[in-house]
Amino acid sequence: MCPLRRDPVSRPPRRARRRFLLAVPFALIAAVTIVDLLVPPEVHLGPFLIAAPAVTASFAGARMTAFVGAVAVLAQVVVAVARTSVTDLNHTYQIVALVLISVIATFFAHLRERDEGRMARLRSIAHTAQSVVLPPLPERAGPLRIASVYLAAEEAQMGGDLYAAARTASGTRLLIGDARGKGLDAVSEASLVLGAFRVTARREPGLPELVGQLEAGVGSAERNHRAGDADGTDEAFVTALVLDVPDGEPLVRLVNCGHPPPLLLSGGRVIPLASAGASPPLGLSDVLAADVTVETFPFAAGDVLLLHTDGVTEARDPGRAFYPLVERLAAWAGDGDEPSALLDRLRADLQAYAGGHLGDDAALVALQRTAGDPGPAPPDPRPGA
């Protein structure tokens, strides 16, 4: 699955909207011309024709704006001929003014069109760079089905959300994280973490050693960042979850480095796998000294584990209420959705809730253990289980 997957925009509705917008200036020209021909001679409505090219310049290109301006000038000439003559001083001034406004509107339409072209190129570059930093996660990894979605807050803005997966001889390791900030600094920090994970995860060190390697990468970048930062206040850090899902055991081991906890969908319930001893975010271990704590949770066949960044839970509706992720998942938990279907539903609901605009980048990874013989189940640490 492509991590830059976005909701497709339907072309027919977009074309219908464009036709509607184009009809507005022509309808305006027709209405003003007809009324101008019917009203008494001392009433002049020609100045209202200026609105036609001005409105067109706000949504159409330079050529269409110039064409609308030409039609408006022609309409003004028709009115002048029908009433008196083109050489009538009042009509001459109206025609000259309309020509000048049409030229100005066409020029600004050209500037807008050029800026939109630049923005389109920036989007393409940003999407390409993001796809290099975040290559697609595999749809299958041993007994796991995996799906992933990346939602950018801004079309041409690269964010610091990250995820990765790596196969080992005994299972699958996953990483999800969120680098502080946006733009190139965040992408640089995310790249360091991803690079360290991809190099180290397959060597099968323990999770504390793996987290230590990730910490070392961010820590070196933070020291370099501080060296170039005069006041030392702009700290770099990455919140992260590092998981190990063994093939032969119905469990998941994880280290939480200041990241939102994963959510387990099991038996129609949504269970946050909150860590009792969360480690500090990567890059802050020298500030917030703490041991790396590895915790184990059940993860049986058929269960779905949802990993996410805070861009999901911090999305707001028009009333500024936060997105109720757990409540939404609880309503769907019994539907038996596979990871890809679950993320499709969650993505559509999240974007509808936020009115199509997220305040921050959001990343989602869902994994499901398929049926098999995973071995004996470990004790369930959940209260009341």
MARKOLZA-89660 format. One record per residue (C-alpha): residue number from 1; residue in three letters; x, y, z. Coordinates in pm, 1 decimal, always signed. Each point is the difference from the previous one (the first is absolute). Layout:
+------+------+----------+----------+----------+
: resi : resn :        u :        v :        w :
+------+------+----------+----------+----------+
:  NUM :  ALA :        X :        Y :        Z :
...
+------+------+----------+----------+----------+
//
This chain:
+------+------+----------+----------+----------+
: resi : resn :        u :        v :        w :
+------+------+----------+----------+----------+
:    1 :  MET :     +0.0 :     +0.0 :     +0.0 :
:    2 :  CYS :   +127.7 :   +340.9 :    -83.6 :
:    3 :  PRO :    +61.3 :   +214.9 :   +310.8 :
:    4 :  LEU :    -98.9 :   +313.7 :   -187.4 :
:    5 :  ARG :   -343.8 :   -133.2 :    -83.5 :
:    6 :  ARG :   -258.5 :   +275.7 :     -7.9 :
:    7 :  ASP :   -368.3 :    +16.2 :    -72.5 :
:    8 :  PRO :    -48.6 :    +13.6 :   -378.7 :
:    9 :  VAL :   -171.8 :   +313.6 :   -129.5 :
:   10 :  SER :   -279.8 :    -84.9 :   -240.4 :
:   11 :  ARG :    +50.9 :   +170.1 :   -333.9 :
:   12 :  PRO :   -365.9 :    +30.7 :   -104.3 :
:   13 :  PRO :    -98.7 :   +211.4 :   +306.8 :
:   14 :  ARG :   +307.4 :   +217.8 :    -52.6 :
:   15 :  ARG :    -88.4 :    +52.5 :   -365.8 :
:   16 :  ALA :   -362.5 :    +75.0 :    +89.3 :
:   17 :  ARG :   +116.3 :   +259.3 :   +251.5 :
:   18 :  ARG :   +226.4 :   +158.5 :   -259.0 :
:   19 :  ARG :   -284.9 :    +19.3 :   -251.3 :
:   20 :  PHE :   -220.5 :   +161.8 :   +261.2 :
:   21 :  LEU :   +266.5 :   +258.3 :    +85.5 :
:   22 :  LEU :    +56.0 :    +78.3 :   -368.2 :
:   23 :  ALA :   -374.3 :    +48.6 :    -48.3 :
:   24 :  VAL :     -6.8 :   +276.1 :   +262.8 :
:   25 :  PRO :   +192.1 :   +271.0 :   -192.8 :
:   26 :  PHE :   -181.1 :    -78.1 :   -325.9 :
:   27 :  ALA :   -336.1 :    +12.0 :   +177.6 :
:   28 :  LEU :   +103.1 :   +333.3 :   +151.8 :
:   29 :  ILE :    +94.7 :   +141.0 :   -340.6 :
:   30 :  ALA :   -330.7 :   -114.6 :   -151.1 :
:   31 :  ALA :   -207.9 :   +138.6 :   +287.6 :
:   32 :  VAL :   +174.6 :   +338.6 :     +4.9 :
:   33 :  THR :    -23.8 :    +32.6 :   -379.9 :
:   34 :  ILE :   -370.9 :    -81.9 :    -16.2 :
:   35 :  VAL :    -93.0 :   +227.7 :   +288.9 :
:   36 :  ASP :   +221.3 :   +279.1 :   -136.2 :
:   37 :  LEU :   -190.3 :    -16.7 :   -330.6 :
:   38 :  LEU :   -338.7 :    +15.6 :   +175.4 :
:   39 :  VAL :    +54.6 :   +278.6 :   +252.9 :
:   40 :  PRO :    -34.6 :   +371.4 :    -87.5 :
:   41 :  PRO :   +291.2 :   +155.3 :   -196.6 :
:   42 :  GLU :   +119.3 :   +206.7 :   +295.9 :
:   43 :  VAL :    +66.8 :   -319.1 :   +201.0 :
:   44 :  HIS :   +333.1 :   -170.0 :    -74.3 :
:   45 :  LEU :    +73.0 :   -349.2 :   +133.0 :
:   46 :  GLY :   +313.7 :    -56.2 :   -207.5 :
:   47 :  PRO :   +239.0 :    +46.2 :   +297.6 :
:   48 :  PHE :   -144.3 :   -319.6 :   +149.9 :
:   49 :  LEU :   +160.0 :   -197.3 :   -283.9 :
:   50 :  ILE :   +337.2 :    +57.7 :   +165.0 :
:   51 :  ALA :    -95.4 :   -266.6 :   +254.1 :
:   52 :  ALA :     +1.5 :   -274.7 :   -265.6 :
:   53 :  PRO :   +378.0 :    -10.5 :    -76.1 :
:   54 :  ALA :    +80.2 :    +85.1 :   +362.7 :
:   55 :  VAL :   -197.7 :   -301.5 :   +127.3 :
:   56 :  THR :   +141.3 :   -229.2 :   -269.7 :
:   57 :  ALA :   +357.8 :    +86.9 :    +99.9 :
:   58 :  SER :    -64.1 :   -149.6 :   +345.3 :
:   59 :  PHE :    -44.1 :   -355.5 :   -126.6 :
:   60 :  ALA :    +89.5 :    -24.3 :   -371.8 :
:   61 :  GLY :   +319.1 :    +43.2 :   -200.2 :
:   62 :  ALA :   +123.7 :   +299.8 :   -195.3 :
:   63 :  ARG :   -148.2 :   -115.8 :   -330.6 :
:   64 :  MET :   -349.5 :    -49.2 :   +136.3 :
:   65 :  THR :    +18.3 :   +331.2 :   +186.1 :
:   66 :  ALA :   +102.3 :   +178.0 :   -319.1 :
:   67 :  PHE :   -283.2 :   -171.2 :   -188.7 :
:   68 :  VAL :   -259.4 :   +105.2 :   +259.2 :
:   69 :  GLY :   +139.3 :   +353.5 :    -11.8 :
:   70 :  ALA :    -31.9 :     +1.8 :   -380.1 :
:   71 :  VAL :   -361.9 :   -120.8 :    +21.7 :
:   72 :  ALA :    -74.1 :   +273.2 :   +255.8 :
:   73 :  VAL :   +153.3 :   +264.9 :   -228.9 :
:   74 :  LEU :   -203.1 :   -133.1 :   -294.3 :
:   75 :  ALA :   -316.6 :    +17.9 :   +210.6 :
:   76 :  GLN :    +79.1 :   +359.1 :    +89.4 :
:   77 :  VAL :    +50.1 :    +80.5 :   -369.9 :
:   78 :  VAL :   -340.3 :   -156.6 :    -78.6 :
:   79 :  VAL :   -164.5 :   +216.5 :   +264.8 :
:   80 :  ALA :   +175.0 :   +309.9 :   -134.4 :
:   81 :  VAL :   -111.8 :    -67.3 :   -358.9 :
:   82 :  ALA :   -356.0 :    -76.7 :   +107.4 :
:   83 :  ARG :    -29.2 :   +315.7 :   +207.8 :
:   84 :  THR :   +202.0 :   +264.0 :   -182.9 :
:   85 :  SER :   +339.9 :    -85.0 :   -150.9 :
:   86 :  VAL :   +339.4 :   -132.1 :    +99.0 :
:   87 :  THR :   +140.4 :   +354.1 :    -31.6 :
:   88 :  ASP :   -234.4 :   +130.8 :   +266.6 :
:   89 :  LEU :   +230.9 :   +137.9 :   +272.1 :
:   90 :  ASN :   -168.7 :   -183.4 :   +287.5 :
:   91 :  HIS :     +7.7 :   -336.5 :   -175.7 :
:   92 :  THR :   +357.2 :    +60.1 :   -121.3 :
:   93 :  TYR :   +121.4 :    +51.4 :   +357.1 :
:   94 :  GLN :   -186.7 :   -310.1 :   +116.3 :
:   95 :  ILE :   +154.6 :   -211.0 :   -276.4 :
:   96 :  VAL :   +351.7 :   +133.5 :    +68.8 :
:   97 :  ALA :    -38.0 :    -61.5 :   +373.6 :
:   98 :  LEU :   -130.1 :   -352.1 :    -64.7 :
:   99 :  VAL :   +297.1 :    -76.1 :   -228.0 :
:  100 :  LEU :   +246.9 :   +123.3 :   +263.4 :
:  101 :  ILE :   -165.6 :   -200.3 :   +280.2 :
:  102 :  SER :     -4.8 :   -310.7 :   -219.8 :
:  103 :  VAL :   +373.7 :    +35.5 :    -72.1 :
:  104 :  ILE :    +77.9 :    +44.1 :   +371.0 :
:  105 :  ALA :   -219.6 :   -297.2 :    +95.1 :
:  106 :  THR :   +168.3 :   -213.7 :   -265.8 :
:  107 :  PHE :   +342.8 :    +92.4 :   +136.3 :
:  108 :  PHE :    -95.1 :    -99.9 :   +354.9 :
:  109 :  ALA :   -154.5 :   -322.7 :   -128.6 :
:  110 :  HIS :   +335.3 :    -73.3 :   -165.7 :
:  111 :  LEU :   +182.6 :    +62.2 :   +330.8 :
:  112 :  ARG :   -240.2 :   -226.7 :   +188.0 :
:  113 :  GLU :    +32.7 :   -270.0 :   -265.8 :
:  114 :  ARG :   +379.7 :    +18.8 :    +22.2 :
:  115 :  ASP :     -5.5 :    -24.6 :   +381.4 :
:  116 :  GLU :   -233.7 :   -299.1 :    -16.8 :
:  117 :  GLY :   +243.9 :   -168.0 :   -238.2 :
:  118 :  ARG :   +281.6 :    +57.6 :   +247.1 :
:  119 :  MET :   -213.2 :   -138.9 :   +281.8 :
:  120 :  ALA :    -79.8 :   -308.5 :   -208.0 :
:  121 :  ARG :   +371.8 :    -58.6 :    -53.1 :
:  122 :  LEU :    +63.0 :    +44.9 :   +371.9 :
:  123 :  ARG :   -269.3 :   -256.8 :    +75.9 :
:  124 :  SER :   +158.9 :   -243.3 :   -242.0 :
:  125 :  ILE :   +343.7 :    +50.8 :   +156.5 :
:  126 :  ALA :   -139.6 :    -33.1 :   +352.3 :
:  127 :  HIS :   -189.0 :   -319.1 :    -87.6 :
:  128 :  THR :   +308.2 :   -148.2 :   -165.7 :
:  129 :  ALA :   +222.5 :    +87.0 :   +295.3 :
:  130 :  GLN :   -253.6 :   -138.7 :   +244.5 :
:  131 :  SER :    -27.7 :   -325.0 :   -195.9 :
:  132 :  VAL :   +378.9 :    -37.1 :    +12.7 :
:  133 :  VAL :     +2.2 :    +55.6 :   +376.7 :
:  134 :  LEU :   -304.1 :   -224.6 :    +48.9 :
:  135 :  PRO :     -3.4 :   -286.5 :   -250.1 :
:  136 :  PRO :   -314.0 :   -215.7 :     +5.2 :
:  137 :  LEU :    -34.5 :   -247.5 :   +283.9 :
:  138 :  PRO :    -42.4 :   -361.5 :   -110.1 :
:  139 :  GLU :   -358.9 :   -121.2 :     -4.6 :
:  140 :  ARG :   +110.4 :   -329.4 :   +153.9 :
:  141 :  ALA :   +279.3 :    -74.6 :   +244.9 :
:  142 :  GLY :     -0.9 :   -357.2 :   +126.4 :
:  143 :  PRO :   -337.6 :    -57.5 :   +169.8 :
:  144 :  LEU :    -82.3 :   +373.0 :     -6.0 :
:  145 :  ARG :   -218.5 :   +199.7 :   -234.5 :
:  146 :  ILE :   +114.3 :   +361.9 :     -6.4 :
:  147 :  ALA :   -155.5 :   +322.1 :   -130.2 :
:  148 :  SER :   +125.5 :   +356.6 :    +24.4 :
:  149 :  VAL :   -125.5 :   +350.8 :    -78.0 :
:  150 :  TYR :   +177.7 :   +334.2 :     +6.3 :
:  151 :  LEU :   -212.4 :   +317.9 :     +0.4 :
:  152 :  ALA :   +180.0 :   +329.4 :    -54.4 :
:  153 :  ALA :   -135.7 :   +314.0 :   +166.6 :
:  154 :  GLU :   +127.3 :   +217.6 :   -284.9 :
:  155 :  GLU :    +21.6 :   -109.3 :   -363.3 :
:  156 :  ALA :   +354.2 :   +128.8 :    -56.2 :
:  157 :  GLN :   +127.7 :    -46.6 :   +355.3 :
:  158 :  MET :   +214.4 :   -294.6 :   +102.5 :
:  159 :  GLY :    -59.2 :   -114.3 :   +354.2 :
:  160 :  GLY :   +192.1 :   -204.4 :   +250.9 :
:  161 :  ASP :   -238.4 :   -292.4 :    +49.9 :
:  162 :  LEU :   +170.1 :   -331.0 :    -73.3 :
:  163 :  TYR :    -50.2 :   -374.4 :     +0.6 :
:  164 :  ALA :   +192.4 :   -307.9 :   -107.2 :
:  165 :  ALA :     -6.1 :   -378.5 :    +21.6 :
:  166 :  ALA :   +277.9 :   -256.4 :     -6.3 :
:  167 :  ARG :     -7.2 :   -379.0 :     -6.6 :
:  168 :  THR :   +227.7 :   -203.7 :   +224.5 :
:  169 :  ALA :    +54.5 :   -373.7 :    +26.8 :
:  170 :  SER :   -253.1 :    -22.5 :   +283.6 :
:  171 :  GLY :   -256.9 :   +269.3 :    -75.8 :
:  172 :  THR :    -74.7 :   +352.6 :   -115.6 :
:  173 :  ARG :   +115.4 :   +326.4 :   +145.9 :
:  174 :  LEU :   -186.8 :   +324.7 :    -52.7 :
:  175 :  LEU :    +66.7 :   +363.2 :    +68.3 :
:  176 :  ILE :   -231.3 :   +300.1 :     +1.5 :
:  177 :  GLY :   +109.8 :   +345.4 :   +106.0 :
:  178 :  ASP :    -49.7 :   +372.7 :    -23.8 :
:  179 :  ALA :   +294.8 :   +239.0 :    -32.0 :
:  180 :  ARG :    -42.1 :   +342.8 :   +152.8 :
:  181 :  GLY :    -93.0 :   +278.8 :   -241.0 :
:  182 :  LYS :    -54.2 :     +4.3 :   -375.5 :
:  183 :  GLY :   +192.2 :    +46.8 :   -319.4 :
:  184 :  LEU :   +358.7 :   -103.0 :    -65.7 :
:  185 :  ASP :   +106.6 :     -8.7 :   +366.3 :
:  186 :  ALA :   -275.6 :   -248.6 :    +85.7 :
:  187 :  VAL :    +70.4 :   -205.9 :   -312.6 :
:  188 :  SER :   +371.1 :     -8.3 :    +88.7 :
:  189 :  GLU :    -73.1 :   -129.1 :   +350.6 :
:  190 :  ALA :   -247.0 :   -254.4 :   -133.5 :
:  191 :  SER :   +257.1 :   -120.1 :   -254.8 :
:  192 :  LEU :   +259.4 :    -54.6 :   +272.2 :
:  193 :  VAL :   -239.9 :   -211.1 :   +205.9 :
:  194 :  LEU :   -117.4 :   -199.0 :   -300.6 :
:  195 :  GLY :   +356.1 :    -61.2 :   -116.0 :
:  196 :  ALA :   +108.0 :   -121.7 :   +343.5 :
:  197 :  PHE :   -303.0 :   -226.2 :    +24.7 :
:  198 :  ARG :    +49.6 :   -156.3 :   -342.9 :
:  199 :  VAL :   +367.1 :    -67.4 :    +69.1 :
:  200 :  THR :    -44.4 :   -136.1 :   +352.3 :
:  201 :  ALA :   -343.4 :   -166.4 :    +19.6 :
:  202 :  ARG :    +90.6 :   -304.3 :   -212.9 :
:  203 :  ARG :   +304.5 :    -79.7 :   +210.6 :
:  204 :  GLU :   -235.6 :   -109.9 :   +280.4 :
:  205 :  PRO :   +143.3 :   +192.0 :   +292.7 :
:  206 :  GLY :   -229.9 :    +29.8 :   +299.1 :
:  207 :  LEU :   -250.1 :   +283.5 :    -10.9 :
:  208 :  PRO :   +199.3 :   +205.7 :   +255.1 :
:  209 :  GLU :   +308.4 :    -24.7 :   -224.3 :
:  210 :  LEU :   -206.2 :    +90.6 :   -306.0 :
:  211 :  VAL :   -146.0 :   +304.1 :   +176.0 :
:  212 :  GLY :   +351.8 :    +94.6 :   +105.4 :
:  213 :  GLN :   +110.9 :     +4.7 :   -364.2 :
:  214 :  LEU :   -296.4 :   +219.1 :    -93.6 :
:  215 :  GLU :    +77.3 :   +229.2 :   +292.2 :
:  216 :  ALA :   +362.5 :    +30.0 :   -108.0 :
:  217 :  GLY :   -103.4 :   +115.0 :   -347.4 :
:  218 :  VAL :   -237.4 :   +268.0 :   +126.5 :
:  219 :  GLY :   +238.4 :    +98.3 :   +279.1 :
:  220 :  SER :   +283.6 :    +72.1 :   -242.3 :
:  221 :  ALA :   -231.8 :   +212.3 :   -215.0 :
:  222 :  GLU :   -119.3 :   +184.3 :   +311.4 :
:  223 :  ARG :   +356.4 :    +82.4 :   +106.3 :
:  224 :  ASN :    +76.0 :   +133.5 :   -346.7 :
:  225 :  HIS :   -325.3 :   +195.2 :     +5.1 :
:  226 :  ARG :    +80.9 :   +156.8 :   +334.0 :
:  227 :  ALA :   +346.3 :    +95.3 :   -120.1 :
:  228 :  GLY :   -158.1 :   +209.3 :   -274.1 :
:  229 :  ASP :   -278.9 :   +136.7 :   +220.8 :
:  230 :  ALA :    +99.7 :   +312.9 :   +187.7 :
:  231 :  ASP :   -250.7 :    -26.5 :   +286.1 :
:  232 :  GLY :    -20.7 :   -381.0 :     +4.7 :
:  233 :  THR :   -377.0 :     +3.6 :    +36.9 :
:  234 :  ASP :    -92.4 :   -165.0 :   -328.3 :
:  235 :  GLU :    +41.3 :   -361.6 :   +108.3 :
:  236 :  ALA :    -36.9 :   -292.9 :   -235.1 :
:  237 :  PHE :   -172.2 :   -317.2 :   +116.7 :
:  238 :  VAL :   -212.8 :   -283.2 :   -133.1 :
:  239 :  THR :   -280.6 :   -181.6 :   +176.3 :
:  240 :  ALA :     -7.4 :   -364.2 :   -101.6 :
:  241 :  LEU :   -143.5 :   -345.5 :    +52.2 :
:  242 :  VAL :   +226.8 :   -297.1 :    -66.7 :
:  243 :  LEU :   -173.1 :   -337.6 :    -23.0 :
:  244 :  ASP :   +109.0 :   -361.0 :    -33.3 :
:  245 :  VAL :   -267.6 :   -246.8 :   -114.0 :
:  246 :  PRO :   +131.5 :   -358.3 :    +16.0 :
:  247 :  ASP :   -136.0 :   -242.9 :   -258.3 :
:  248 :  GLY :    -48.1 :   -287.8 :   +241.7 :
:  249 :  GLU :   -149.0 :   +170.0 :   +306.3 :
:  250 :  PRO :   -334.7 :   +181.6 :    +40.4 :
:  251 :  LEU :   +152.8 :   +314.5 :   +143.6 :
:  252 :  VAL :   +163.6 :   +330.1 :    -82.1 :
:  253 :  ARG :   +296.0 :   +155.3 :   +177.3 :
:  254 :  LEU :    +33.7 :   +375.4 :    -12.9 :
:  255 :  VAL :   +196.8 :   +298.7 :   +123.2 :
:  256 :  ASN :   -185.9 :   +329.1 :    +20.3 :
:  257 :  CYS :   +220.2 :   +309.5 :    -35.2 :
:  258 :  GLY :   -248.6 :   +274.2 :    +80.2 :
:  259 :  HIS :   -242.0 :   -101.9 :   -277.0 :
:  260 :  PRO :   -379.7 :    -49.4 :     +5.7 :
:  261 :  PRO :    -67.0 :   -360.2 :   +104.5 :
:  262 :  PRO :   -110.0 :   -255.2 :   -258.6 :
:  263 :  LEU :   -361.0 :   -115.6 :     +0.3 :
:  264 :  LEU :    -86.6 :   -369.5 :     +3.2 :
:  265 :  LEU :   -327.4 :   -103.0 :   -164.1 :
:  266 :  SER :    -82.1 :   -336.1 :   +151.5 :
:  267 :  GLY :   -329.4 :   -175.3 :    +63.5 :
:  268 :  GLY :   -204.7 :   +309.9 :    -87.1 :
:  269 :  ARG :   +195.7 :   +214.8 :   +246.0 :
:  270 :  VAL :   +249.8 :   +281.6 :    -50.4 :
:  271 :  ILE :   +282.1 :    -22.3 :   +252.8 :
:  272 :  PRO :   +269.3 :   +270.5 :    +24.9 :
:  273 :  LEU :   +331.1 :   -172.8 :    +70.7 :
:  274 :  ALA :   +115.9 :   +266.0 :   +240.6 :
:  275 :  SER :   +352.9 :    -45.1 :   +129.6 :
:  276 :  ALA :    +62.4 :    +11.6 :   +370.7 :
:  277 :  GLY :   +359.2 :   +114.9 :    -51.5 :
:  278 :  ALA :    +20.8 :   +199.9 :   -321.7 :
:  279 :  SER :   +348.2 :   +107.3 :   -106.5 :
:  280 :  PRO :    +75.7 :   +361.6 :    -96.6 :
:  281 :  PRO :    -19.9 :   +103.1 :   -366.5 :
:  282 :  LEU :   +304.0 :    -75.9 :   -212.7 :
:  283 :  GLY :   +248.0 :   +284.2 :    +30.0 :
:  284 :  LEU :    -93.4 :    +91.7 :   +358.3 :
:  285 :  SER :   +162.8 :   -283.0 :   +193.0 :
:  286 :  ASP :   +276.4 :   +232.4 :   +122.2 :
:  287 :  VAL :   -266.1 :   +238.5 :   +132.8 :
:  288 :  LEU :   -251.6 :   -253.6 :   +134.1 :
:  289 :  ALA :   +206.0 :   -293.5 :   +119.6 :
:  290 :  ALA :   -201.0 :   -322.1 :     +8.7 :
:  291 :  ASP :    +47.5 :   -369.3 :    -62.8 :
:  292 :  VAL :   -142.9 :   -158.7 :   -313.1 :
:  293 :  THR :   -303.1 :   -205.9 :   +102.3 :
:  294 :  VAL :   -116.2 :   -289.3 :   -217.6 :
:  295 :  GLU :   -362.0 :   -101.0 :    +57.9 :
:  296 :  THR :   -189.2 :   -301.3 :   -128.2 :
:  297 :  PHE :   -367.0 :    -10.4 :   -101.6 :
:  298 :  PRO :   -220.1 :   -272.5 :   -148.4 :
:  299 :  PHE :    -42.6 :     +7.9 :   -377.6 :
:  300 :  ALA :   -194.2 :   -305.6 :   -114.8 :
:  301 :  ALA :   -116.1 :   -118.1 :   -341.0 :
:  302 :  GLY :   -271.1 :   +230.4 :   -135.0 :
:  303 :  ASP :    +99.9 :   +293.6 :   +221.1 :
:  304 :  VAL :    +77.7 :   +333.3 :   -165.0 :
:  305 :  LEU :   +257.6 :   +240.8 :   +137.6 :
:  306 :  LEU :    -29.0 :   +365.7 :   -102.1 :
:  307 :  LEU :   +303.6 :   +227.4 :    +20.6 :
:  308 :  HIS :    -46.4 :   +372.0 :    -54.6 :
:  309 :  THR :   +161.4 :   +339.8 :    +44.4 :
:  310 :  ASP :   -153.3 :   +288.2 :   +194.4 :
:  311 :  GLY :   -117.6 :   +166.4 :   -320.7 :
:  312 :  VAL :   -294.7 :   -241.4 :    +17.0 :
:  313 :  THR :   -115.8 :    +67.8 :   +356.0 :
:  314 :  GLU :    +73.5 :   +373.7 :    -25.8 :
:  315 :  ALA :   -215.2 :    +49.4 :   -311.1 :
:  316 :  ARG :   -289.0 :   +234.7 :    +80.1 :
:  317 :  ASP :   -348.0 :    +51.8 :   -133.3 :
:  318 :  PRO :   -142.0 :   +350.3 :    -71.9 :
:  319 :  GLY :    -96.5 :    +22.4 :   +366.9 :
:  320 :  ARG :   +367.2 :    -61.7 :    +99.4 :
:  321 :  ALA :    -76.8 :   -339.3 :   +157.2 :
:  322 :  PHE :   +273.3 :   -263.1 :    -31.0 :
:  323 :  TYR :    -53.9 :   -307.8 :   -213.6 :
:  324 :  PRO :   -138.5 :   -282.8 :   +222.2 :
:  325 :  LEU :   +217.9 :   -279.8 :   -136.9 :
:  326 :  VAL :    -76.7 :   -261.2 :   +266.6 :
:  327 :  GLU :   -375.5 :    +60.8 :    -22.7 :
:  328 :  ARG :     +6.5 :    -26.4 :   -379.8 :
:  329 :  LEU :   +195.9 :   -323.8 :    +10.1 :
:  330 :  ALA :   -229.4 :   -141.8 :   +268.7 :
:  331 :  ALA :   -296.5 :    +51.9 :   -233.1 :
:  332 :  TRP :   +177.1 :   -198.1 :   -274.1 :
:  333 :  ALA :   +184.1 :   -258.2 :   +210.9 :
:  334 :  GLY :   -252.5 :   -276.3 :    -61.7 :
:  335 :  ASP :    -12.9 :    +45.3 :   -378.4 :
:  336 :  GLY :   +300.1 :   -224.0 :    -64.9 :
:  337 :  ASP :   +176.9 :   +243.0 :   -232.6 :
:  338 :  GLU :   +339.5 :    -99.2 :   -130.3 :
:  339 :  PRO :   +279.3 :   +258.8 :    +45.0 :
:  340 :  SER :    -40.8 :   +161.7 :   -342.4 :
:  341 :  ALA :   -380.1 :    +29.1 :    +33.7 :
:  342 :  LEU :    +32.2 :   +135.3 :   +352.7 :
:  343 :  LEU :   +244.1 :   +271.1 :   -107.9 :
:  344 :  ASP :   -216.7 :    +91.8 :   -299.2 :
:  345 :  ARG :   -295.3 :    +50.9 :   +232.0 :
:  346 :  LEU :   +206.5 :   +182.3 :   +261.4 :
:  347 :  ARG :   +162.6 :   +230.4 :   -255.2 :
:  348 :  ALA :   -333.9 :    +98.9 :   -155.0 :
:  349 :  ASP :   -156.8 :    +59.5 :   +341.1 :
:  350 :  LEU :   +297.9 :   +202.2 :   +124.8 :
:  351 :  GLN :     +7.7 :   +227.7 :   -302.5 :
:  352 :  ALA :   -377.4 :    +51.1 :    +11.7 :
:  353 :  TYR :    +21.7 :    +80.6 :   +372.1 :
:  354 :  ALA :   +274.4 :   +257.9 :    -57.5 :
:  355 :  GLY :   -175.8 :   +155.2 :   -298.5 :
:  356 :  GLY :   +264.5 :   -126.5 :   -242.0 :
:  357 :  HIS :   +285.6 :   +187.6 :   +169.0 :
:  358 :  LEU :   +223.1 :   -151.0 :   +267.7 :
:  359 :  GLY :   +191.2 :   +227.0 :   +235.0 :
:  360 :  ASP :   +298.0 :   -236.3 :     +1.7 :
:  361 :  ASP :   +132.6 :   -289.9 :   -204.4 :
:  362 :  ALA :   -144.5 :   -336.2 :    +95.9 :
:  363 :  ALA :   +134.1 :   -352.0 :    -44.6 :
:  364 :  LEU :   -190.5 :   -324.2 :    +56.6 :
:  365 :  VAL :   +122.6 :   -359.2 :     -4.0 :
:  366 :  ALA :   -230.2 :   -297.6 :    +59.8 :
:  367 :  LEU :   +118.4 :   -357.8 :    +38.1 :
:  368 :  GLN :   -194.6 :   -319.5 :    +47.2 :
:  369 :  ARG :   +127.0 :   -340.6 :    +99.7 :
:  370 :  THR :   -142.8 :   -267.0 :   -224.8 :
:  371 :  ALA :   -121.4 :   -337.4 :   +121.7 :
:  372 :  GLY :   +263.0 :   -261.0 :    +73.2 :
:  373 :  ASP :   +169.9 :   -177.2 :   +284.0 :
:  374 :  PRO :   +169.6 :   +282.4 :   +191.6 :
:  375 :  GLY :    +82.2 :   -208.5 :   +304.2 :
:  376 :  PRO :   -108.6 :    +32.6 :   +362.8 :
:  377 :  ALA :   -156.4 :   +329.2 :   +106.4 :
:  378 :  PRO :   +181.9 :   +211.6 :   +260.1 :
:  379 :  PRO :   -177.0 :   +124.9 :   +312.9 :
:  380 :  ASP :   -238.6 :   +286.3 :    -79.7 :
:  381 :  PRO :   +116.6 :   +311.6 :   +188.0 :
:  382 :  ARG :   -322.8 :   +191.0 :    -58.8 :
:  383 :  PRO :   -210.6 :    +73.4 :   +309.1 :
:  384 :  GLY :   -296.3 :   -231.8 :    +27.3 :
:  385 :  ALA :   +115.4 :   -220.3 :   -286.6 :
+------+------+----------+----------+----------+
//
